[in-house]
Amino acid sequence: MRGTRTATGAALAAGALAVTGLAFAPTAAAVTPQTATITASCGFFGGGAATLTATQNGTSATITLTSTAISAPVAVAPDSISSTLTLARAGGGGVVFSGTKNPAMNTGDAVSVGPLPGTVAAGDALDAYGGSLKMVIFGITVTCKANAPQAPGPFVFD
């Protein structure tokens, strides 16, 4: 009987420590808002509304851009567009998100790039307005710029 009490006490103590550990564990970082919209101009390649989706995990963040108003100038294979998205930082400077992630697209399809990885700091407020998206597709550079601040507002990272 005495062994059972000791085992039960040890189990309760271990459970209490586990719960305490969870209470003090760091919380996952969050970005707000998680999605924002912009109106962009891409010169000869079109322009219009686009949606930006942000995620964050500590100082690592990703941005995905999709637009039914901006079309692919040529058919492209998956992960073949070299994209560099620069978001303007409130107070000056910018943060770059870059990579070669994209779905397969036919000529005229809606453009989608990302998730593009980047590094953020706690408190960063980033907006597509004042930044740019450069996509290199088979040697052709397409540059898009937001015509106004993103809505509902800049991405703020924890």
Disulfide bonds with the S-S distance in Angstrom:
Cys42-Cys144 1.93
